[in-house]
Structures are given as structure tokens and as C-alpha cells.
Amino acid sequence: LSEWTLYKKQHGKVYEEPEEDARRFSLFLAAKDRIANHNRNASSSYKLGLNHLSDWTQEELNKLTGLGNGRENIQQSAEADEFLRQLMSDNEQPVPKEVDWRKVPNRVSSVKNQGGCGSCWAFSTVGVLEGQQVARNFTKELVSLSVQNLVDCSRRDFGCGGGYPWIALADIAELGGIEGESDYPYSGGGDSSCQFNQSKSIMSVDGYLNFNNMGEFIIQMLVAKFGPVSAGVDASMWLPYVGGIYHCNRADNYMNHAILVVGYGSEPELGDYWLIKNSWSSKWGEKGYIRLRRGLGDCGIGNQITIPTWK
């Protein structure tokens, strides 16, 4: 069997029309070339490879990044400095060298797949709430929250057209909660009406805090002392990542994707990294995660951090 036939079989892809098959094949070959060029560099700290996105068009790939729609100039929350001051003054809890919230029960749910909908902002929001759900006694065991609830009901966001975690958190406060994934499952479509039922709400929130242009030690402290945090990044070049510690070489760092920072650590030979949960399925990256170089502001990490608040 040809490599293309095997690839389609592995990823469950069927193209009925010969023209469509040929178009996808050429996208696949172009991806293969880019991957081979990168992987020739034996000293690189990360590897690229083929995945379920390797034959997607640019238009389809653009939908994987849906942070905002470029219209908002995000302000740092007035209470952010006071929150950080209190966090810093908590000397009883030093900032550890490594954190991985996946290893702590009921803090991080399974990796999900946003599909062809620009709903990363909703997955990131749900992730930061799930990290606090059991810790703040909303439930006894972690319940995956409904992304579709946000796509349909966060009226100031744009569904599959993009949005912001802080707007989503404000809208959850206004709605009076958010349902679980099992009661309000993900359809990956942005044109259904809001079906939120408050009697099925799993948890609520009172507000949010935005932190802008934070040094990476601040993020480290937030992740260690608060839990997973929602962050904006430039993920333009992440698509073929399959493993290792990723470096961003782009200088402009246009924030186009919302993710969840669930920890950080170090590797003796490859250096310090952030541990990031993505929403491109567990077939992508390191079982749905990426390790991103820590300490040099790679991919704009730290420019935009959001957490929920409770009174």
C-alpha cells in the first residue's frame, strides 16, 4: 500500500472525488516535505511528524486557532496586582521546581478535540474551571464541563468564529453556571441556539482576572499556587508537532490560540518547559499536549493569562 493510502486508512479519511483526493494528496506531500526538512536538524529539541491535520487546507487549519477576532484590546484586571501580591506573600507554599497537575486527581480532564470549529477559547475556559471544580467543592469528582454550552450561550463571544476566555467567564457568571459535557455534548457547530438549563449546572463563577505581559516566573507561581491557567499563545506553527520541547522562532507572537497551562518542568538536555494541554485531540503532539520552551517568552506565553474568581 502507498504511504498516502496508509495515511488515509490510519486517520479514517475518505475522498470520493478524484480531484479532491489529488488536492489532499498534494497538501499531504507538502506537509511531508516541511517535516523532513525540520527533522534533518538532529540538534533540534523537538520533532515534527504527520498527523490527522497534515492534509487540511489553510482555511481549515485557520479554524483551529480561535482566540478573539482581533477586535479587543485586553485590559489587565484592576485586582490582578493585589491577587499576585497576596500570592507572593504566601511564603508557606514555596514555588516548586516542577508541577504537573495531571498527576493530581480531579484537576485535569481528558484531552478533547475542537474539530473544525474555532472554539479553543471555550476549551481553555472549561479547562481552567475544571482545575478548580473539586478543589472548591462544586463536585466530589471531576466532571468534564460543556464546551458547547459556551459556544452556544456566550453571547459576547463568536462561537466557532472565535472568542476570549475572560468574556466566557463573565458570561458564565451572568448565565448562572455551566452544564456538564454529558448533559450538553459537543457538536462542533456554532449555529445552534443556547440550551442552557440552570438546574443542570455543575459549577459557577463570580468573575475573572486577566494578567497581561507577565514575566514567566509569575505564570510559574500562578500555576503552582492556583492551578491550571488559561493562556493565549501564537500557535501558528504548532500543527505538525509530535514531541520534544518546542521553540517559537517568530518575533511577532500574534496571539491566535487559547490553551491550558497545566504545569512546568525541566529536562536535563533540553531545558525548561511549560506543559500545555491543547484541544486538537489526543492524536496530536504528545497525546494532546505540547511542551513549550520556558524562560524566553516563546509563542507569546505570558502576554495573556486568565483565571476565574470567586467572592
C-alpha positions in Angstrom: 0.0 0.0 0.0 1.2 3.5 -0.7 2.0 5.9 2.1 -1.0 8.1 1.2 -3.4 5.1 1.3 -2.0 4.1 4.7 -2.3 7.6 6.0 -5.9 7.9 4.9 -6.7 4.5 6.5 -5.0 5.4 9.7 -6.9 8.6 10.1 -10.2 7.4 8.7 -10.2 9.8 5.7 -12.3 9.0 2.6 -12.2 11.3 -0.5 -14.8 10.2 -3.0 -13.9 12.6 -5.9 -10.5 12.0 -7.6 -9.9 15.8 -7.8 -10.4 16.1 -4.0 -8.2 13.1 -3.4 -5.5 14.7 -5.6 -5.8 18.1 -3.8 -5.5 16.4 -0.4 -2.5 14.3 -1.6 -0.6 17.4 -2.7 -1.2 19.0 0.8 0.0 15.8 2.4 3.2 15.8 0.3 3.9 19.5 1.1 3.5 18.7 4.8 5.8 15.7 4.5 8.5 17.9 2.9 8.3 20.5 5.6 8.5 17.8 8.3 11.5 16.1 6.6 13.3 19.4 6.3 12.9 20.2 10.0 13.8 16.7 11.2 17.1 16.7 9.3 18.3 19.1 12.0 19.5 16.5 14.6 20.2 19.2 17.2 16.6 20.4 17.3 14.8 20.0 20.7 11.6 18.9 19.0 10.3 16.7 16.2 7.6 17.2 13.6 5.5 14.5 12.1 2.4 13.6 10.1 -0.9 13.7 12.0 -4.6 14.0 11.2 -4.1 17.6 10.2 -1.4 17.0 7.5 -3.9 17.1 4.6 -6.0 20.0 5.8 -6.3 23.2 3.7 -5.0 26.5 5.2 -8.7 27.6 5.5 -9.4 24.5 7.6 -6.3 25.0 9.7 -7.2 28.6 10.4 -10.2 27.4 12.3 -8.1 25.5 14.8 -7.0 28.9 16.2 -9.9 31.0 17.5 -8.6 33.3 20.2 -10.6 36.5 19.8 -11.2 38.0 16.4 -8.7 40.9 16.7 -11.1 43.5 17.9 -10.4 43.5 21.7 -7.7 45.4 23.4 -7.5 43.3 26.5 -7.0 45.3 29.7 -5.3 43.8 32.8 -7.8 43.5 35.6 -7.6 46.1 38.3 -7.4 43.5 41.1 -4.7 41.5 39.3 -1.8 43.1 41.2 -3.4 42.7 44.6 -4.1 39.0 43.8 -0.4 38.5 42.8 0.8 40.4 45.9 -1.2 38.0 48.2 0.0 35.0 46.3 3.6 36.2 46.7 3.2 36.9 50.4 2.2 33.2 50.9 5.6 32.0 52.0 4.4 28.8 53.5 3.9 27.4 50.0 7.2 27.8 48.0 7.1 27.6 44.2 8.3 24.0 43.4 10.8 23.2 40.6 8.3 21.1 38.8 4.5 20.9 38.6 2.2 18.6 36.7 -1.5 19.0 37.6 -2.4 15.8 35.6 -0.8 13.8 38.4 -3.2 15.3 41.0 -6.6 13.6 41.0 -9.6 15.7 39.8 -7.6 18.6 38.4 -7.3 18.0 34.6 -9.8 16.2 32.4 -9.1 14.2 29.3 -7.9 15.8 26.1 -10.7 16.9 23.7 -11.0 17.7 20.0 -12.4 21.0 18.8 -12.5 19.8 15.2 -13.1 22.4 12.5 -14.6 24.9 14.9 -12.6 27.9 16.3 -13.7 27.1 19.8 -10.2 26.9 21.5 -11.3 29.8 23.8 -14.1 27.6 25.1 -11.9 24.6 25.7 -9.4 26.8 27.5 -12.2 28.3 29.7 -13.6 24.9 30.6 -10.1 23.6 31.5 -9.4 26.5 33.9 -12.8 25.9 35.6 -12.2 22.1 35.8 -9.0 22.7 37.6 -10.9 24.4 40.4 -14.1 22.4 40.4 -13.3 19.8 43.0 -10.8 21.9 44.9 -13.6 24.5 45.5 -16.2 21.8 46.5 -18.5 22.2 43.5 -18.4 18.4 42.9 -16.8 15.4 44.7 -15.2 14.1 41.4 -14.2 15.9 38.3 -16.9 16.3 35.7 -16.0 17.4 32.2 -17.7 20.7 31.5 -19.7 21.5 28.4 -17.8 23.4 25.7 -20.9 23.5 23.6 -22.7 25.4 26.4 -20.2 28.2 25.9 -20.2 28.1 22.1 -24.0 28.4 22.1 -24.5 30.7 25.1 -21.5 33.0 25.5 -23.4 35.8 23.7 -20.4 38.2 23.5 -18.1 35.6 22.0 -18.4 34.4 18.4 -19.0 30.6 18.7 -16.9 28.8 16.1 -15.7 32.2 14.9 -13.5 32.8 17.9 -13.8 34.3 21.4 -12.0 35.1 24.7 -11.8 33.1 27.9 -12.4 36.2 30.0 -15.6 37.0 28.2 -16.7 33.4 28.5 -16.2 33.5 32.3 -18.1 36.8 32.6 -20.9 35.2 30.6 -21.0 32.1 32.8 -21.4 34.4 35.8 -24.3 36.1 34.1 -25.9 32.9 33.0 -25.6 31.4 36.5 -23.4 28.4 35.7 -22.2 25.9 33.1 -23.5 22.3 32.4 -21.5 19.1 32.1 -20.4 17.7 28.8 -22.6 14.6 29.2 -25.8 16.8 29.5 -24.8 19.3 26.8 -22.4 17.4 24.4 -20.1 19.0 21.9 -21.4 19.1 18.3 -18.5 21.3 16.9 -21.1 23.6 15.3 -21.6 27.2 16.1 -25.1 27.8 14.8 -27.3 26.2 17.5 -29.3 28.2 20.0 -28.5 28.3 23.7 -30.0 25.3 25.5 -28.5 26.0 29.0 -30.6 24.6 31.8 -29.5 26.1 35.2 -30.9 23.2 37.1 -28.2 21.0 35.5 -25.3 23.5 36.2 -22.2 21.8 37.6 -20.5 25.0 38.8 -20.5 28.7 38.5 -18.1 31.6 38.8 -18.2 35.2 40.1 -15.7 36.8 37.7 -12.3 36.6 36.2 -8.8 38.1 36.4 -6.7 39.0 33.3 -3.0 39.2 33.6 -1.1 40.9 30.8 2.6 40.7 29.8 3.5 38.7 32.8 7.1 37.5 33.4 7.3 33.7 33.3 8.1 33.4 37.0 4.6 35.0 37.6 3.0 32.3 35.5 5.0 29.7 37.3 3.8 31.0 40.6 0.1 31.1 39.4 0.3 27.5 38.0 1.9 26.3 41.2 -0.3 28.0 43.7 -3.6 28.4 41.9 -3.7 25.5 39.4 -4.0 25.3 35.6 -4.4 28.7 33.9 -5.9 29.8 30.6 -3.3 31.4 28.3 -3.1 32.9 24.8 -0.3 31.9 22.5 0.8 32.1 18.9 0.2 28.5 17.7 0.6 29.2 14.0 3.4 26.7 13.6 2.3 24.0 16.1 0.4 21.9 13.7 3.0 19.2 12.8 4.5 19.0 16.3 4.8 15.4 17.6 7.2 15.6 20.6 10.0 17.3 22.4 10.4 20.9 23.7 9.0 23.3 21.1 10.7 26.6 20.3 8.9 29.5 18.7 11.1 31.4 16.3 8.5 34.1 15.3 9.1 37.5 16.7 5.6 39.0 16.3 3.8 36.5 18.6 0.3 37.3 17.3 -2.0 35.7 19.9 -4.3 33.4 18.0 -4.9 30.4 20.2 -6.1 29.7 23.7 -4.7 26.8 25.6 -4.4 25.5 29.2 -1.0 25.6 31.1 -1.2 22.5 33.4 2.4 22.5 34.7 6.1 23.1 34.0 9.4 21.2 34.4 12.9 20.7 33.1 14.7 18.2 31.0 18.5 17.8 31.7 19.5 18.1 28.0 16.6 20.1 26.5 16.0 22.7 29.3 13.0 24.2 30.9 9.4 23.9 29.5 5.8 24.7 30.0 3.4 21.7 29.9 0.4 22.7 27.8 -3.0 21.0 27.2 -4.3 21.6 23.7 -7.7 20.9 22.1 -6.6 19.2 18.8 -7.3 15.7 20.0 -5.0 13.1 21.8 -3.7 12.1 18.3 -1.8 15.5 18.2 1.5 16.2 19.8 2.4 14.3 23.0 -1.0 12.6 23.5 -2.7 16.0 23.0 -0.1 18.0 24.9 2.9 20.2 23.9 6.0 21.1 25.9 7.0 24.7 25.1 10.4 26.2 25.9 10.1 28.2 29.2 12.1 31.4 30.0 12.2 33.2 26.7 8.6 34.2 26.2 8.2 31.6 23.4 5.0 31.9 21.3 4.0 34.9 23.4 3.4 32.8 26.6 2.6 35.3 29.4 1.1 38.0 27.2 -2.4 37.0 28.2 -3.4 34.8 31.2 -6.9 34.4 32.5 -8.3 32.7 35.7 -11.8 32.6 37.2 -12.5 34.2 40.6 -15.0 33.6 43.4 -16.0 36.0 46.0 
